[in-house]
Amino acid sequence: MIVEWIRSNALILVIDLVGLYIVVRFLSWKIRHKLEEVEQRQIYANRQKKINRQNSSLDPENE
């Protein structure tokens, strides 16, 4: 009786650990992907600011 209880608890523990591993891997992938996306947006915004500054310094008669 006790042996069966220990086996079932061990099986539940293994299943829980596998599920936890899957969740942690998914969340770390999701966070890494989101950080890369934010970094790309920031690079694009900086590039646009640089282009706008260059355009405004080349064309001062519009001001």
CHARMM-style PDB file with segment names, atoms N, HN, CA, C and O in Angstrom:
ATOM      1  N   MET     1       0.813  -1.193   0.000  1.00  0.00      PROA
ATOM      2  CA  MET     1       0.000   0.000   0.000  1.00  0.00      PROA
ATOM      3  C   MET     1       0.860   1.263   0.000  1.00  0.00      PROA
ATOM      4  O   MET     1       0.647   2.164  -0.811  1.00  0.00      PROA
ATOM      5  N   ILE     2       1.812   1.322   0.894  1.00  0.00      PROA
ATOM      6  HN  ILE     2       1.985   0.590   1.552  1.00  0.00      PROA
ATOM      7  CA  ILE     2       2.675   2.498   0.977  1.00  0.00      PROA
ATOM      8  C   ILE     2       3.564   2.587  -0.262  1.00  0.00      PROA
ATOM      9  O   ILE     2       3.845   3.678  -0.757  1.00  0.00      PROA
ATOM     10  N   VAL     3       4.002   1.431  -0.757  1.00  0.00      PROA
ATOM     11  HN  VAL     3       3.774   0.544  -0.354  1.00  0.00      PROA
ATOM     12  CA  VAL     3       4.863   1.415  -1.945  1.00  0.00      PROA
ATOM     13  C   VAL     3       4.108   1.968  -3.146  1.00  0.00      PROA
ATOM     14  O   VAL     3       4.672   2.724  -3.937  1.00  0.00      PROA
ATOM     15  N   GLU     4       2.850   1.603  -3.288  1.00  0.00      PROA
ATOM     16  HN  GLU     4       2.392   0.989  -2.645  1.00  0.00      PROA
ATOM     17  CA  GLU     4       2.042   2.128  -4.394  1.00  0.00      PROA
ATOM     18  C   GLU     4       1.863   3.638  -4.255  1.00  0.00      PROA
ATOM     19  O   GLU     4       1.911   4.367  -5.246  1.00  0.00      PROA
ATOM     20  N   TRP     5       1.661   4.095  -3.043  1.00  0.00      PROA
ATOM     21  HN  TRP     5       1.622   3.503  -2.239  1.00  0.00      PROA
ATOM     22  CA  TRP     5       1.499   5.527  -2.799  1.00  0.00      PROA
ATOM     23  C   TRP     5       2.780   6.280  -3.157  1.00  0.00      PROA
ATOM     24  O   TRP     5       2.725   7.348  -3.766  1.00  0.00      PROA
ATOM     25  N   ILE     6       3.937   5.721  -2.779  1.00  0.00      PROA
ATOM     26  HN  ILE     6       3.982   4.853  -2.285  1.00  0.00      PROA
ATOM     27  CA  ILE     6       5.228   6.339  -3.096  1.00  0.00      PROA
ATOM     28  C   ILE     6       5.440   6.359  -4.605  1.00  0.00      PROA
ATOM     29  O   ILE     6       5.917   7.356  -5.148  1.00  0.00      PROA
ATOM     30  N   ARG     7       5.093   5.272  -5.289  1.00  0.00      PROA
ATOM     31  HN  ARG     7       4.706   4.462  -4.848  1.00  0.00      PROA
ATOM     32  CA  ARG     7       5.245   5.221  -6.749  1.00  0.00      PROA
ATOM     33  C   ARG     7       4.365   6.264  -7.429  1.00  0.00      PROA
ATOM     34  O   ARG     7       4.814   6.962  -8.338  1.00  0.00      PROA
ATOM     35  N   SER     8       3.127   6.368  -6.995  1.00  0.00      PROA
ATOM     36  HN  SER     8       2.762   5.801  -6.257  1.00  0.00      PROA
ATOM     37  CA  SER     8       2.226   7.335  -7.632  1.00  0.00      PROA
ATOM     38  C   SER     8       2.697   8.766  -7.363  1.00  0.00      PROA
ATOM     39  O   SER     8       2.616   9.618  -8.248  1.00  0.00      PROA
ATOM     40  N   ASN     9       3.179   9.032  -6.169  1.00  0.00      PROA
ATOM     41  HN  ASN     9       3.245   8.340  -5.450  1.00  0.00      PROA
ATOM     42  CA  ASN     9       3.702  10.369  -5.870  1.00  0.00      PROA
ATOM     43  C   ASN     9       4.969  10.651  -6.666  1.00  0.00      PROA
ATOM     44  O   ASN     9       5.179  11.774  -7.123  1.00  0.00      PROA
ATOM     45  N   ALA    10       5.814   9.634  -6.834  1.00  0.00      PROA
ATOM     46  HN  ALA    10       5.643   8.722  -6.463  1.00  0.00      PROA
ATOM     47  CA  ALA    10       7.029   9.818  -7.626  1.00  0.00      PROA
ATOM     48  C   ALA    10       6.669  10.110  -9.078  1.00  0.00      PROA
ATOM     49  O   ALA    10       7.290  10.963  -9.712  1.00  0.00      PROA
ATOM     50  N   LEU    11       5.676   9.410  -9.604  1.00  0.00      PROA
ATOM     51  HN  LEU    11       5.172   8.717  -9.089  1.00  0.00      PROA
ATOM     52  CA  LEU    11       5.232   9.647 -10.980  1.00  0.00      PROA
ATOM     53  C   LEU    11       4.672  11.058 -11.129  1.00  0.00      PROA
ATOM     54  O   LEU    11       4.976  11.749 -12.101  1.00  0.00      PROA
ATOM     55  N   ILE    12       3.865  11.482 -10.181  1.00  0.00      PROA
ATOM     56  HN  ILE    12       3.618  10.921  -9.391  1.00  0.00      PROA
ATOM     57  CA  ILE    12       3.314  12.842 -10.216  1.00  0.00      PROA
ATOM     58  C   ILE    12       4.441  13.872 -10.134  1.00  0.00      PROA
ATOM     59  O   ILE    12       4.403  14.887 -10.829  1.00  0.00      PROA
ATOM     60  N   LEU    13       5.434  13.620  -9.299  1.00  0.00      PROA
ATOM     61  HN  LEU    13       5.465  12.795  -8.735  1.00  0.00      PROA
ATOM     62  CA  LEU    13       6.568  14.531  -9.169  1.00  0.00      PROA
ATOM     63  C   LEU    13       7.336  14.641 -10.483  1.00  0.00      PROA
ATOM     64  O   LEU    13       7.713  15.740 -10.892  1.00  0.00      PROA
ATOM     65  N   VAL    14       7.570  13.512 -11.142  1.00  0.00      PROA
ATOM     66  HN  VAL    14       7.264  12.620 -10.810  1.00  0.00      PROA
ATOM     67  CA  VAL    14       8.282  13.520 -12.420  1.00  0.00      PROA
ATOM     68  C   VAL    14       7.483  14.296 -13.465  1.00  0.00      PROA
ATOM     69  O   VAL    14       8.046  15.104 -14.203  1.00  0.00      PROA
ATOM     70  N   ILE    15       6.188  14.058 -13.528  1.00  0.00      PROA
ATOM     71  HN  ILE    15       5.730  13.402 -12.929  1.00  0.00      PROA
ATOM     72  CA  ILE    15       5.338  14.769 -14.493  1.00  0.00      PROA
ATOM     73  C   ILE    15       5.350  16.271 -14.198  1.00  0.00      PROA
ATOM     74  O   ILE    15       5.429  17.082 -15.121  1.00  0.00      PROA
ATOM     75  N   ASP    16       5.274  16.642 -12.924  1.00  0.00      PROA
ATOM     76  HN  ASP    16       5.210  15.984 -12.174  1.00  0.00      PROA
ATOM     77  CA  ASP    16       5.321  18.059 -12.552  1.00  0.00      PROA
ATOM     78  C   ASP    16       6.654  18.694 -12.938  1.00  0.00      PROA
ATOM     79  O   ASP    16       6.685  19.822 -13.430  1.00  0.00      PROA
ATOM     80  N   LEU    17       7.747  17.981 -12.720  1.00  0.00      PROA
ATOM     81  HN  LEU    17       7.723  17.065 -12.320  1.00  0.00      PROA
ATOM     82  CA  LEU    17       9.063  18.518 -13.068  1.00  0.00      PROA
ATOM     83  C   LEU    17       9.215  18.699 -14.575  1.00  0.00      PROA
ATOM     84  O   LEU    17       9.786  19.691 -15.028  1.00  0.00      PROA
ATOM     85  N   VAL    18       8.708  17.748 -15.349  1.00  0.00      PROA
ATOM     86  HN  VAL    18       8.245  16.942 -14.981  1.00  0.00      PROA
ATOM     87  CA  VAL    18       8.759  17.879 -16.809  1.00  0.00      PROA
ATOM     88  C   VAL    18       7.919  19.075 -17.251  1.00  0.00      PROA
ATOM     89  O   VAL    18       8.346  19.853 -18.104  1.00  0.00      PROA
ATOM     90  N   GLY    19       6.750  19.222 -16.685  1.00  0.00      PROA
ATOM     91  HN  GLY    19       6.403  18.590 -15.991  1.00  0.00      PROA
ATOM     92  CA  GLY    19       5.901  20.368 -17.016  1.00  0.00      PROA
ATOM     93  C   GLY    19       6.556  21.687 -16.640  1.00  0.00      PROA
ATOM     94  O   GLY    19       6.498  22.651 -17.404  1.00  0.00      PROA
ATOM     95  N   LEU    20       7.174  21.734 -15.476  1.00  0.00      PROA
ATOM     96  HN  LEU    20       7.221  20.951 -14.856  1.00  0.00      PROA
ATOM     97  CA  LEU    20       7.870  22.935 -15.036  1.00  0.00      PROA
ATOM     98  C   LEU    20       9.029  23.265 -15.967  1.00  0.00      PROA
ATOM     99  O   LEU    20       9.247  24.432 -16.292  1.00  0.00      PROA
ATOM    100  N   TYR    21       9.772  22.256 -16.398  1.00  0.00      PROA
ATOM    101  HN  TYR    21       9.594  21.308 -16.134  1.00  0.00      PROA
ATOM    102  CA  TYR    21      10.881  22.456 -17.333  1.00  0.00      PROA
ATOM    103  C   TYR    21      10.367  23.046 -18.648  1.00  0.00      PROA
ATOM    104  O   TYR    21      10.965  23.975 -19.191  1.00  0.00      PROA
ATOM    105  N   ILE    22       9.266  22.507 -19.153  1.00  0.00      PROA
ATOM    106  HN  ILE    22       8.781  21.752 -18.712  1.00  0.00      PROA
ATOM    107  CA  ILE    22       8.694  23.002 -20.411  1.00  0.00      PROA
ATOM    108  C   ILE    22       8.263  24.462 -20.259  1.00  0.00      PROA
ATOM    109  O   ILE    22       8.517  25.276 -21.146  1.00  0.00      PROA
ATOM    110  N   VAL    23       7.624  24.793 -19.161  1.00  0.00      PROA
ATOM    111  HN  VAL    23       7.417  24.131 -18.441  1.00  0.00      PROA
ATOM    112  CA  VAL    23       7.160  26.168 -18.933  1.00  0.00      PROA
ATOM    113  C   VAL    23       8.345  27.128 -18.834  1.00  0.00      PROA
ATOM    114  O   VAL    23       8.320  28.207 -19.427  1.00  0.00      PROA
ATOM    115  N   VAL    24       9.374  26.746 -18.092  1.00  0.00      PROA
ATOM    116  HN  VAL    24       9.395  25.870 -17.610  1.00  0.00      PROA
ATOM    117  CA  VAL    24      10.547  27.609 -17.936  1.00  0.00      PROA
ATOM    118  C   VAL    24      11.238  27.817 -19.273  1.00  0.00      PROA
ATOM    119  O   VAL    24      11.637  28.937 -19.592  1.00  0.00      PROA
ATOM    120  N   ARG    25      11.387  26.762 -20.057  1.00  0.00      PROA
ATOM    121  HN  ARG    25      11.063  25.852 -19.798  1.00  0.00      PROA
ATOM    122  CA  ARG    25      12.021  26.895 -21.380  1.00  0.00      PROA
ATOM    123  C   ARG    25      11.193  27.796 -22.285  1.00  0.00      PROA
ATOM    124  O   ARG    25      11.749  28.644 -22.983  1.00  0.00      PROA
ATOM    125  N   PHE    26       9.881  27.629 -22.287  1.00  0.00      PROA
ATOM    126  HN  PHE    26       9.429  26.940 -21.721  1.00  0.00      PROA
ATOM    127  CA  PHE    26       9.017  28.448 -23.130  1.00  0.00      PROA
ATOM    128  C   PHE    26       9.096  29.914 -22.724  1.00  0.00      PROA
ATOM    129  O   PHE    26       9.231  30.791 -23.578  1.00  0.00      PROA
ATOM    130  N   LEU    27       9.014  30.181 -21.426  1.00  0.00      PROA
ATOM    131  HN  LEU    27       8.905  29.468 -20.732  1.00  0.00      PROA
ATOM    132  CA  LEU    27       9.054  31.572 -20.970  1.00  0.00      PROA
ATOM    133  C   LEU    27      10.405  32.218 -21.246  1.00  0.00      PROA
ATOM    134  O   LEU    27      10.462  33.390 -21.618  1.00  0.00      PROA
ATOM    135  N   SER    28      11.491  31.475 -21.069  1.00  0.00      PROA
ATOM    136  HN  SER    28      11.445  30.523 -20.767  1.00  0.00      PROA
ATOM    137  CA  SER    28      12.806  32.054 -21.357  1.00  0.00      PROA
ATOM    138  C   SER    28      12.947  32.342 -22.849  1.00  0.00      PROA
ATOM    139  O   SER    28      13.539  33.352 -23.229  1.00  0.00      PROA
ATOM    140  N   TRP    29      12.409  31.465 -23.699  1.00  0.00      PROA
ATOM    141  HN  TRP    29      11.928  30.645 -23.391  1.00  0.00      PROA
ATOM    142  CA  TRP    29      12.442  31.713 -25.142  1.00  0.00      PROA
ATOM    143  C   TRP    29      11.611  32.945 -25.477  1.00  0.00      PROA
ATOM    144  O   TRP    29      12.027  33.788 -26.271  1.00  0.00      PROA
ATOM    145  N   LYS    30      10.440  33.041 -24.868  1.00  0.00      PROA
ATOM    146  HN  LYS    30      10.102  32.355 -24.223  1.00  0.00      PROA
ATOM    147  CA  LYS    30       9.533  34.164 -25.141  1.00  0.00      PROA
ATOM    148  C   LYS    30      10.176  35.485 -24.717  1.00  0.00      PROA
ATOM    149  O   LYS    30      10.106  36.470 -25.452  1.00  0.00      PROA
ATOM    150  N   ILE    31      10.794  35.511 -23.551  1.00  0.00      PROA
ATOM    151  HN  ILE    31      10.850  34.711 -22.954  1.00  0.00      PROA
ATOM    152  CA  ILE    31      11.441  36.731 -23.064  1.00  0.00      PROA
ATOM    153  C   ILE    31      12.621  37.095 -23.952  1.00  0.00      PROA
ATOM    154  O   ILE    31      12.799  38.263 -24.296  1.00  0.00      PROA
ATOM    155  N   ARG    32      13.427  36.109 -24.326  1.00  0.00      PROA
ATOM    156  HN  ARG    32      13.282  35.160 -24.047  1.00  0.00      PROA
ATOM    157  CA  ARG    32      14.576  36.367 -25.200  1.00  0.00      PROA
ATOM    158  C   ARG    32      14.113  36.923 -26.541  1.00  0.00      PROA
ATOM    159  O   ARG    32      14.706  37.866 -27.065  1.00  0.00      PROA
ATOM    160  N   HSD    33      13.062  36.344 -27.090  1.00  0.00      PROA
ATOM    161  HN  HSD    33      12.580  35.579 -26.664  1.00  0.00      PROA
ATOM    162  CA  HSD    33      12.518  36.793 -28.373  1.00  0.00      PROA
ATOM    163  C   HSD    33      11.994  38.227 -28.257  1.00  0.00      PROA
ATOM    164  O   HSD    33      12.217  39.042 -29.152  1.00  0.00      PROA
ATOM    165  N   LYS    34      11.309  38.532 -27.175  1.00  0.00      PROA
ATOM    166  HN  LYS    34      11.127  37.870 -26.448  1.00  0.00      PROA
ATOM    167  CA  LYS    34      10.760  39.880 -26.978  1.00  0.00      PROA
ATOM    168  C   LYS    34      11.884  40.894 -26.811  1.00  0.00      PROA
ATOM    169  O   LYS    34      11.788  42.001 -27.341  1.00  0.00      PROA
ATOM    170  N   LEU    35      12.944  40.546 -26.091  1.00  0.00      PROA
ATOM    171  HN  LEU    35      13.022  39.647 -25.661  1.00  0.00      PROA
ATOM    172  CA  LEU    35      14.075  41.459 -25.930  1.00  0.00      PROA
ATOM    173  C   LEU    35      14.760  41.735 -27.262  1.00  0.00      PROA
ATOM    174  O   LEU    35      15.168  42.867 -27.522  1.00  0.00      PROA
ATOM    175  N   GLU    36      14.890  40.718 -28.108  1.00  0.00      PROA
ATOM    176  HN  GLU    36      14.558  39.798 -27.897  1.00  0.00      PROA
ATOM    177  CA  GLU    36      15.467  40.927 -29.434  1.00  0.00      PROA
ATOM    178  C   GLU    36      14.587  41.856 -30.261  1.00  0.00      PROA
ATOM    179  O   GLU    36      15.092  42.712 -30.988  1.00  0.00      PROA
ATOM    180  N   GLU    37      13.279  41.689 -30.151  1.00  0.00      PROA
ATOM    181  HN  GLU    37      12.869  40.994 -29.560  1.00  0.00      PROA
ATOM    182  CA  GLU    37      12.346  42.548 -30.882  1.00  0.00      PROA
ATOM    183  C   GLU    37      12.462  44.002 -30.421  1.00  0.00      PROA
ATOM    184  O   GLU    37      12.470  44.917 -31.245  1.00  0.00      PROA
ATOM    185  N   VAL    38      12.550  44.214 -29.119  1.00  0.00      PROA
ATOM    186  HN  VAL    38      12.543  43.471 -28.449  1.00  0.00      PROA
ATOM    187  CA  VAL    38      12.686  45.569 -28.580  1.00  0.00      PROA
ATOM    188  C   VAL    38      14.010  46.175 -29.024  1.00  0.00      PROA
ATOM    189  O   VAL    38      14.070  47.356 -29.365  1.00  0.00      PROA
ATOM    190  N   GLU    39      15.060  45.381 -29.023  1.00  0.00      PROA
ATOM    191  HN  GLU    39      15.011  44.421 -28.746  1.00  0.00      PROA
ATOM    192  CA  GLU    39      16.364  45.871 -29.462  1.00  0.00      PROA
ATOM    193  C   GLU    39      16.327  46.289 -30.932  1.00  0.00      PROA
ATOM    194  O   GLU    39      16.896  47.318 -31.297  1.00  0.00      PROA
ATOM    195  N   GLN    40      15.668  45.508 -31.765  1.00  0.00      PROA
ATOM    196  HN  GLN    40      15.205  44.673 -31.468  1.00  0.00      PROA
ATOM    197  CA  GLN    40      15.548  45.859 -33.181  1.00  0.00      PROA
ATOM    198  C   GLN    40      14.754  47.151 -33.354  1.00  0.00      PROA
ATOM    199  O   GLN    40      15.112  47.989 -34.181  1.00  0.00      PROA
ATOM    200  N   ARG    41      13.686  47.317 -32.587  1.00  0.00      PROA
ATOM    201  HN  ARG    41      13.395  46.636 -31.915  1.00  0.00      PROA
ATOM    202  CA  ARG    41      12.903  48.562 -32.652  1.00  0.00      PROA
ATOM    203  C   ARG    41      13.741  49.758 -32.230  1.00  0.00      PROA
ATOM    204  O   ARG    41      13.649  50.831 -32.828  1.00  0.00      PROA
ATOM    205  N   GLN    42      14.551  49.575 -31.206  1.00  0.00      PROA
ATOM    206  HN  GLN    42      14.625  48.704 -30.720  1.00  0.00      PROA
ATOM    207  CA  GLN    42      15.392  50.659 -30.718  1.00  0.00      PROA
ATOM    208  C   GLN    42      16.446  51.029 -31.760  1.00  0.00      PROA
ATOM    209  O   GLN    42      16.712  52.211 -31.976  1.00  0.00      PROA
ATOM    210  N   ILE    43      17.041  50.044 -32.400  1.00  0.00      PROA
ATOM    211  HN  ILE    43      16.826  49.083 -32.224  1.00  0.00      PROA
ATOM    212  CA  ILE    43      18.018  50.307 -33.456  1.00  0.00      PROA
ATOM    213  C   ILE    43      17.356  51.064 -34.595  1.00  0.00      PROA
ATOM    214  O   ILE    43      17.929  52.014 -35.127  1.00  0.00      PROA
ATOM    215  N   TYR    44      16.155  50.649 -34.970  1.00  0.00      PROA
ATOM    216  HN  TYR    44      15.689  49.877 -34.538  1.00  0.00      PROA
ATOM    217  CA  TYR    44      15.425  51.316 -36.054  1.00  0.00      PROA
ATOM    218  C   TYR    44      15.104  52.764 -35.680  1.00  0.00      PROA
ATOM    219  O   TYR    44      15.267  53.667 -36.502  1.00  0.00      PROA
ATOM    220  N   ALA    45      14.653  52.988 -34.451  1.00  0.00      PROA
ATOM    221  HN  ALA    45      14.521  52.255 -33.784  1.00  0.00      PROA
ATOM    222  CA  ALA    45      14.313  54.347 -34.013  1.00  0.00      PROA
ATOM    223  C   ALA    45      15.551  55.237 -33.994  1.00  0.00      PROA
ATOM    224  O   ALA    45      15.487  56.395 -34.406  1.00  0.00      PROA
ATOM    225  N   ASN    46      16.669  54.710 -33.522  1.00  0.00      PROA
ATOM    226  HN  ASN    46      16.721  53.770 -33.188  1.00  0.00      PROA
ATOM    227  CA  ASN    46      17.909  55.488 -33.515  1.00  0.00      PROA
ATOM    228  C   ASN    46      18.358  55.817 -34.930  1.00  0.00      PROA
ATOM    229  O   ASN    46      18.836  56.920 -35.194  1.00  0.00      PROA
ATOM    230  N   ARG    47      18.204  54.867 -35.835  1.00  0.00      PROA
ATOM    231  HN  ARG    47      17.815  53.971 -35.621  1.00  0.00      PROA
ATOM    232  CA  ARG    47      18.572  55.093 -37.230  1.00  0.00      PROA
ATOM    233  C   ARG    47      17.685  56.178 -37.846  1.00  0.00      PROA
ATOM    234  O   ARG    47      18.168  57.033 -38.590  1.00  0.00      PROA
ATOM    235  N   GLN    48      16.387  56.138 -37.533  1.00  0.00      PROA
ATOM    236  HN  GLN    48      15.995  55.444 -36.929  1.00  0.00      PROA
ATOM    237  CA  GLN    48      15.466  57.149 -38.059  1.00  0.00      PROA
ATOM    238  C   GLN    48      15.809  58.534 -37.505  1.00  0.00      PROA
ATOM    239  O   GLN    48      15.766  59.518 -38.244  1.00  0.00      PROA
ATOM    240  N   LYS    49      16.147  58.623 -36.217  1.00  0.00      PROA
ATOM    241  HN  LYS    49      16.182  57.823 -35.617  1.00  0.00      PROA
ATOM    242  CA  LYS    49      16.537  59.903 -35.628  1.00  0.00      PROA
ATOM    243  C   LYS    49      17.788  60.444 -36.306  1.00  0.00      PROA
ATOM    244  O   LYS    49      17.884  61.640 -36.584  1.00  0.00      PROA
ATOM    245  N   LYS    50      18.740  59.563 -36.568  1.00  0.00      PROA
ATOM    246  HN  LYS    50      18.662  58.592 -36.342  1.00  0.00      PROA
ATOM    247  CA  LYS    50      19.984  59.980 -37.213  1.00  0.00      PROA
ATOM    248  C   LYS    50      19.698  60.494 -38.618  1.00  0.00      PROA
ATOM    249  O   LYS    50      20.250  61.516 -39.025  1.00  0.00      PROA
ATOM    250  N   ILE    51      18.852  59.806 -39.358  1.00  0.00      PROA
ATOM    251  HN  ILE    51      18.403  58.975 -39.028  1.00  0.00      PROA
ATOM    252  CA  ILE    51      18.494  60.233 -40.713  1.00  0.00      PROA
ATOM    253  C   ILE    51      17.777  61.577 -40.663  1.00  0.00      PROA
ATOM    254  O   ILE    51      18.055  62.456 -41.480  1.00  0.00      PROA
ATOM    255  N   ASN    52      16.865  61.746 -39.723  1.00  0.00      PROA
ATOM    256  HN  ASN    52      16.640  61.032 -39.060  1.00  0.00      PROA
ATOM    257  CA  ASN    52      16.144  63.014 -39.595  1.00  0.00      PROA
ATOM    258  C   ASN    52      17.080  64.162 -39.245  1.00  0.00      PROA
ATOM    259  O   ASN    52      16.926  65.267 -39.766  1.00  0.00      PROA
ATOM    260  N   ARG    53      18.052  63.912 -38.365  1.00  0.00      PROA
ATOM    261  HN  ARG    53      18.177  63.014 -37.941  1.00  0.00      PROA
ATOM    262  CA  ARG    53      19.024  64.953 -38.023  1.00  0.00      PROA
ATOM    263  C   ARG    53      19.869  65.321 -39.229  1.00  0.00      PROA
ATOM    264  O   ARG    53      20.141  66.499 -39.461  1.00  0.00      PROA
ATOM    265  N   GLN    54      20.289  64.318 -40.003  1.00  0.00      PROA
ATOM    266  HN  GLN    54      20.068  63.361 -39.815  1.00  0.00      PROA
ATOM    267  CA  GLN    54      21.097  64.586 -41.190  1.00  0.00      PROA
ATOM    268  C   GLN    54      20.295  65.367 -42.217  1.00  0.00      PROA
ATOM    269  O   GLN    54      20.821  66.286 -42.844  1.00  0.00      PROA
ATOM    270  N   ASN    55      19.039  65.018 -42.394  1.00  0.00      PROA
ATOM    271  HN  ASN    55      18.612  64.271 -41.885  1.00  0.00      PROA
ATOM    272  CA  ASN    55      18.196  65.722 -43.354  1.00  0.00      PROA
ATOM    273  C   ASN    55      17.955  67.165 -42.920  1.00  0.00      PROA
ATOM    274  O   ASN    55      17.956  68.069 -43.756  1.00  0.00      PROA
ATOM    275  N   SER    56      17.754  67.386 -41.645  1.00  0.00      PROA
ATOM    276  HN  SER    56      17.754  66.652 -40.966  1.00  0.00      PROA
ATOM    277  CA  SER    56      17.497  68.752 -41.183  1.00  0.00      PROA
ATOM    278  C   SER    56      18.762  69.602 -41.248  1.00  0.00      PROA
ATOM    279  O   SER    56      18.670  70.809 -41.472  1.00  0.00      PROA
ATOM    280  N   SER    57      19.933  69.014 -41.060  1.00  0.00      PROA
ATOM    281  HN  SER    57      20.008  68.033 -40.878  1.00  0.00      PROA
ATOM    282  CA  SER    57      21.172  69.794 -41.150  1.00  0.00      PROA
ATOM    283  C   SER    57      21.554  70.053 -42.602  1.00  0.00      PROA
ATOM    284  O   SER    57      22.239  71.038 -42.877  1.00  0.00      PROA
ATOM    285  N   LEU    58      21.143  69.218 -43.528  1.00  0.00      PROA
ATOM    286  HN  LEU    58      20.587  68.418 -43.305  1.00  0.00      PROA
ATOM    287  CA  LEU    58      21.439  69.424 -44.943  1.00  0.00      PROA
ATOM    288  C   LEU    58      20.484  70.421 -45.585  1.00  0.00      PROA
ATOM    289  O   LEU    58      20.815  71.027 -46.604  1.00  0.00      PROA
ATOM    290  N   ASP    59      19.315  70.597 -45.006  1.00  0.00      PROA
ATOM    291  HN  ASP    59      19.046  70.106 -44.177  1.00  0.00      PROA
ATOM    292  CA  ASP    59      18.285  71.438 -45.610  1.00  0.00      PROA
ATOM    293  C   ASP    59      17.808  72.503 -44.612  1.00  0.00      PROA
ATOM    294  O   ASP    59      16.668  72.441 -44.151  1.00  0.00      PROA
ATOM    295  N   PRO    60      18.673  73.492 -44.267  1.00  0.00      PROA
ATOM    296  CA  PRO    60      18.288  74.488 -43.258  1.00  0.00      PROA
ATOM    297  C   PRO    60      17.306  75.533 -43.778  1.00  0.00      PROA
ATOM    298  O   PRO    60      16.728  76.260 -42.971  1.00  0.00      PROA
ATOM    299  N   GLU    61      17.095  75.640 -45.073  1.00  0.00      PROA
ATOM    300  HN  GLU    61      17.565  75.049 -45.729  1.00  0.00      PROA
ATOM    301  CA  GLU    61      16.201  76.661 -45.608  1.00  0.00      PROA
ATOM    302  C   GLU    61      14.737  76.361 -45.332  1.00  0.00      PROA
ATOM    303  O   GLU    61      13.905  77.262 -45.436  1.00  0.00      PROA
ATOM    304  N   ASN    62      14.395  75.126 -44.984  1.00  0.00      PROA
ATOM    305  HN  ASN    62      15.072  74.394 -44.900  1.00  0.00      PROA
ATOM    306  CA  ASN    62      13.004  74.780 -44.684  1.00  0.00      PROA
ATOM    307  C   ASN    62      12.557  75.333 -43.339  1.00  0.00      PROA
ATOM    308  O   ASN    62      11.357  75.435 -43.087  1.00  0.00      PROA
ATOM    309  N   GLU    63      13.489  75.688 -42.478  1.00  0.00      PROA
ATOM    310  HN  GLU    63      14.464  75.605 -42.683  1.00  0.00      PROA
ATOM    311  CA  GLU    63      13.123  76.174 -41.144  1.00  0.00      PROA
ATOM    312  C   GLU    63      12.857  77.597 -41.173  1.00  0.00      PROA
ATOM    313  OT1 GLU    63      12.534  78.186 -40.142  1.00  0.00      PROA
TER     314      GLU     63
END
